Amino acid sequence: MPLTLSPSSNFSIPHASTQLAPKPPPVLKTTPVIVIGAGLSGLAAATHLNSENIPFLLLEASDGVGGRVRTDVVDGFLLDRGFQIFITAYPEAQKLLNYNELNLQKFYFGARIFYHGQFHTVADPLRHFLDSVLSVTNPIGSVLDKLLIALTTARVLSKSDEEILTVNEVSTIELLKNIGFSDSVIGRFFRPFFGGIFCDRELETTSKLFDFVFKCLALGDNTLPAKGIGEIPNQLAAKLPSDSVLLNTKVVSVDFEDSNSPSVRLESGQILKSELGVIMAVEEPAVDKIFAGRKPPAPRKPARSTVKGSSITCFFATNVAPTYGSSNKALVSVSLIGLFEDTSEDDLTAEVVKELSGWFGPSMVESWRHLRTYRIGFAQPNQSTPTDLMKNPDIGPGLYMCGDYITSATFDGALVSGRRAVEALLKDGALVRV
């Protein structure tokens, strides 16, 4: 969701009023590049434009940068919107972010899985050798399964990222069965763990994404910034010219049919004209709205959503980063796959509390206080097979696309897509000048 374990309600009085005033004429403003959307991909695009000394405007419809990667402060607690973990081995992130400034806090490298009435530990033998030895005989997987995990690690580490993202693919579930993993370890470990990462309990996600994430997990640490996941986009935005980022600026359409230099119409009525191009850095549903009626939407798979059904994933955020808590209290983040549109927030909270009570005991869980529920409608692009994780960002004259649905559905994929969009724009600009 995450459902973060006091609610308050705000009420407004319905009213109506009519005010008539002449519409001001559209204001035409020209800038070299317009980037629409200040999520990770848009911020990455803006960062590369800035490094090339190319002026730009970064337009964001909401009141802050980050897109799906944001943090709220509620009653002194830091609440990340959606299930968020940052893996330090992401190669593009290493180039763009200052990890020291983020003050990254590390997760324990493993998981505790509730099975048959008790928790069982699965641990990385290279980082928690004793714990892994003690877990050899637990029912989460056989000794052979644990050997196959080691062999899978060696396999992905032997490949370059480009090779992983471009080789022939199968679904993740097919890959795991082809490797020889038992049904028990697939059901008790891979489905809850990677199903949570991909928002895909069926593990239909491409094996290319599984291998890429598995490699990053092997090379890096799972972390959270001490001040919340939102510090990642905040750090990128802080390095941009302050007058280049416009918040609360909603784009309603892009006109790209009559000119090689597209123009952008804002909700305010203002029109912005680009000299070099427009970079679309918004989620797929928003692209369809902006192009409504003028560019047929490309066929696509249904997105994956959170509140993350039949099983849940949770972690104690304050065990990872004490700064997420308040007054020596613990913060629990719970995720479910699916939106549960027909379930009220109170009923959903009650169901989660009931299931967690079976894990930790009713006397403990029933004393927890629900803080907020986030329903993330476009938590992950659907990257089931077949996929193309190296899509061309150039979608028309002076028009470019970026986002994790263009590359891999990861933090790193979003950052890579922003860079590739700028590279395509610069290449087209060089050809025009020639």
Solvent accessible surface area in square Angstrom, and as a share of the most:
residue,aa,sasa,rsa
1,M,0,0.00
2,P,3,0.02
3,L,0,0.00
4,T,3,0.02
5,L,11,0.06
6,S,68,0.44
7,P,92,0.58
8,S,99,0.64
9,S,81,0.52
10,N,152,0.78
11,F,189,0.79
12,S,105,0.68
13,I,149,0.76
14,P,126,0.79
15,H,162,0.72
16,A,101,0.79
17,S,89,0.57
18,T,118,0.69
19,Q,162,0.72
20,L,166,0.83
21,A,83,0.65
22,P,128,0.80
23,K,189,0.80
24,P,104,0.66
25,P,107,0.67
26,P,76,0.48
27,V,92,0.53
28,L,121,0.60
29,K,97,0.41
30,T,72,0.42
31,T,11,0.06
32,P,28,0.18
33,V,0,0.00
34,I,0,0.00
35,V,0,0.00
36,I,6,0.03
37,G,6,0.06
38,A,0,0.00
39,G,14,0.13
40,L,12,0.06
41,S,8,0.05
42,G,0,0.00
43,L,0,0.00
44,A,0,0.00
45,A,0,0.00
46,A,0,0.00
47,T,28,0.16
48,H,36,0.16
49,L,0,0.00
50,N,51,0.26
51,S,81,0.53
52,E,96,0.43
53,N,133,0.68
54,I,25,0.13
55,P,84,0.53
56,F,11,0.05
57,L,13,0.06
58,L,0,0.00
59,L,1,0.01
60,E,17,0.08
61,A,58,0.45
62,S,42,0.27
63,D,92,0.48
64,G,11,0.10
65,V,19,0.11
66,G,1,0.01
67,G,39,0.37
68,R,65,0.24
69,V,12,0.07
70,R,38,0.14
71,T,34,0.20
72,D,22,0.12
73,V,107,0.61
74,V,20,0.11
75,D,80,0.41
76,G,41,0.40
77,F,10,0.04
78,L,26,0.13
79,L,3,0.01
80,D,16,0.08
81,R,68,0.25
82,G,7,0.07
83,F,47,0.19
84,Q,17,0.07
85,I,42,0.21
86,F,0,0.00
87,I,10,0.05
88,T,22,0.13
89,A,12,0.09
90,Y,10,0.04
91,P,42,0.27
92,E,5,0.02
93,A,0,0.00
94,Q,101,0.45
95,K,149,0.63
96,L,25,0.12
97,L,15,0.07
98,N,58,0.30
99,Y,53,0.20
100,N,140,0.72
101,E,118,0.53
102,L,8,0.04
103,N,84,0.43
104,L,34,0.17
105,Q,43,0.19
106,K,134,0.57
107,F,34,0.14
108,Y,96,0.36
109,F,30,0.12
110,G,34,0.33
111,A,25,0.19
112,R,157,0.57
113,I,23,0.12
114,F,62,0.26
115,Y,46,0.17
116,H,155,0.69
117,G,61,0.58
118,Q,103,0.46
119,F,46,0.19
120,H,23,0.10
121,T,37,0.22
122,V,24,0.14
123,A,13,0.10
124,D,25,0.13
125,P,67,0.42
126,L,162,0.81
127,R,82,0.30
128,H,49,0.22
129,F,142,0.59
130,L,121,0.60
131,D,50,0.26
132,S,13,0.08
133,V,72,0.41
134,L,128,0.64
135,S,11,0.07
136,V,52,0.30
137,T,125,0.73
138,N,21,0.11
139,P,55,0.34
140,I,2,0.01
141,G,6,0.06
142,S,55,0.35
143,V,95,0.55
144,L,103,0.51
145,D,2,0.01
146,K,50,0.21
147,L,97,0.48
148,L,19,0.10
149,I,41,0.21
150,A,53,0.41
151,L,100,0.50
152,T,4,0.02
153,T,26,0.15
154,A,60,0.47
155,R,69,0.25
156,V,0,0.00
157,L,75,0.37
158,S,91,0.59
159,K,48,0.20
160,S,63,0.41
161,D,43,0.22
162,E,114,0.51
163,E,77,0.34
164,I,1,0.01
165,L,22,0.11
166,T,74,0.43
167,V,53,0.31
168,N,152,0.78
169,E,43,0.19
170,V,48,0.28
171,S,18,0.12
172,T,0,0.00
173,I,28,0.14
174,E,82,0.37
175,L,24,0.12
176,L,0,0.00
177,K,116,0.49
178,N,105,0.54
179,I,46,0.23
180,G,40,0.38
181,F,11,0.04
182,S,41,0.26
183,D,112,0.58
184,S,36,0.23
185,V,5,0.03
186,I,5,0.03
187,G,33,0.32
188,R,67,0.24
189,F,23,0.10
190,F,1,0.00
191,R,62,0.23
192,P,37,0.23
193,F,64,0.26
194,F,2,0.01
195,G,0,0.00
196,G,5,0.05
197,I,42,0.21
198,F,4,0.02
199,C,5,0.03
200,D,8,0.04
201,R,62,0.23
202,E,105,0.47
203,L,0,0.00
204,E,88,0.39
205,T,1,0.00
206,T,0,0.00
207,S,8,0.05
208,K,13,0.06
209,L,3,0.01
210,F,0,0.00
211,D,9,0.05
212,F,5,0.02
213,V,3,0.01
214,F,20,0.08
215,K,24,0.10
216,C,4,0.02
217,L,17,0.08
218,A,30,0.23
219,L,106,0.53
220,G,5,0.05
221,D,35,0.18
222,N,18,0.09
223,T,1,0.01
224,L,0,0.00
225,P,0,0.00
226,A,5,0.04
227,K,145,0.61
228,G,0,0.00
229,I,0,0.00
230,G,5,0.05
231,E,52,0.23
232,I,1,0.00
233,P,0,0.00
234,N,67,0.35
235,Q,17,0.08
236,L,2,0.01
237,A,21,0.16
238,A,86,0.67
239,K,104,0.44
240,L,13,0.07
241,P,58,0.37
242,S,108,0.70
243,D,112,0.58
244,S,7,0.05
245,V,30,0.17
246,L,62,0.31
247,L,70,0.35
248,N,109,0.56
249,T,21,0.12
250,K,101,0.43
251,V,12,0.07
252,V,59,0.34
253,S,28,0.18
254,V,0,0.00
255,D,66,0.34
256,F,25,0.10
257,E,102,0.46
258,D,131,0.68
259,S,45,0.29
260,N,115,0.59
261,S,28,0.18
262,P,0,0.00
263,S,19,0.12
264,V,1,0.00
265,R,100,0.36
266,L,9,0.05
267,E,115,0.52
268,S,92,0.59
269,G,24,0.23
270,Q,51,0.23
271,I,35,0.18
272,L,3,0.01
273,K,61,0.26
274,S,1,0.00
275,E,96,0.43
276,L,63,0.31
277,G,0,0.00
278,V,0,0.00
279,I,0,0.00
280,M,0,0.00
281,A,9,0.07
282,V,27,0.15
283,E,57,0.25
284,E,24,0.11
285,P,62,0.39
286,A,34,0.27
287,V,8,0.05
288,D,44,0.23
289,K,155,0.66
290,I,13,0.06
291,F,6,0.03
292,A,67,0.52
293,G,89,0.86
294,R,79,0.29
295,K,62,0.26
296,P,117,0.74
297,P,90,0.57
298,A,65,0.50
299,P,137,0.86
300,R,99,0.36
301,K,68,0.29
302,P,107,0.67
303,A,39,0.30
304,R,27,0.10
305,S,20,0.13
306,T,3,0.02
307,V,0,0.00
308,K,10,0.04
309,G,44,0.42
310,S,100,0.65
311,S,35,0.23
312,I,16,0.08
313,T,44,0.26
314,C,28,0.17
315,F,35,0.14
316,F,53,0.22
317,A,2,0.02
318,T,18,0.10
319,N,123,0.63
320,V,18,0.11
321,A,0,0.00
322,P,97,0.61
323,T,79,0.46
324,Y,4,0.02
325,G,19,0.19
326,S,29,0.19
327,S,91,0.59
328,N,166,0.85
329,K,118,0.50
330,A,61,0.48
331,L,3,0.02
332,V,4,0.02
333,S,12,0.08
334,V,0,0.00
335,S,1,0.00
336,L,7,0.03
337,I,35,0.18
338,G,23,0.22
339,L,45,0.22
340,F,62,0.26
341,E,143,0.64
342,D,151,0.78
343,T,40,0.23
344,S,58,0.37
345,E,75,0.34
346,D,115,0.59
347,D,82,0.43
348,L,5,0.03
349,T,20,0.12
350,A,60,0.46
351,E,106,0.48
352,V,4,0.02
353,V,30,0.17
354,K,147,0.62
355,E,66,0.29
356,L,0,0.00
357,S,14,0.09
358,G,54,0.52
359,W,51,0.18
360,F,56,0.23
361,G,23,0.22
362,P,77,0.48
363,S,106,0.68
364,M,100,0.44
365,V,1,0.00
366,E,121,0.54
367,S,88,0.57
368,W,54,0.19
369,R,90,0.33
370,H,21,0.09
371,L,14,0.07
372,R,93,0.34
373,T,19,0.11
374,Y,23,0.09
375,R,87,0.32
376,I,30,0.15
377,G,44,0.42
378,F,17,0.07
379,A,17,0.13
380,Q,24,0.10
381,P,5,0.03
382,N,31,0.16
383,Q,9,0.04
384,S,17,0.11
385,T,50,0.29
386,P,111,0.70
387,T,27,0.16
388,D,77,0.40
389,L,2,0.01
390,M,68,0.30
391,K,73,0.31
392,N,110,0.56
393,P,14,0.09
394,D,49,0.25
395,I,52,0.26
396,G,19,0.18
397,P,79,0.50
398,G,11,0.10
399,L,0,0.00
400,Y,2,0.01
401,M,20,0.09
402,C,0,0.00
403,G,7,0.07
404,D,13,0.07
405,Y,22,0.08
406,I,15,0.08
407,T,5,0.03
408,S,3,0.02
409,A,8,0.06
410,T,17,0.10
411,F,23,0.09
412,D,3,0.02
413,G,2,0.02
414,A,10,0.08
415,L,1,0.00
416,V,19,0.11
417,S,1,0.01
418,G,0,0.00
419,R,59,0.21
420,R,52,0.19
421,A,0,0.00
422,V,2,0.01
423,E,86,0.38
424,A,18,0.14
425,L,2,0.01
426,L,51,0.26
427,K,137,0.58
428,D,42,0.22
429,G,11,0.10
430,A,42,0.33
431,L,117,0.58
432,V,127,0.73
433,R,176,0.64
434,V,160,0.92
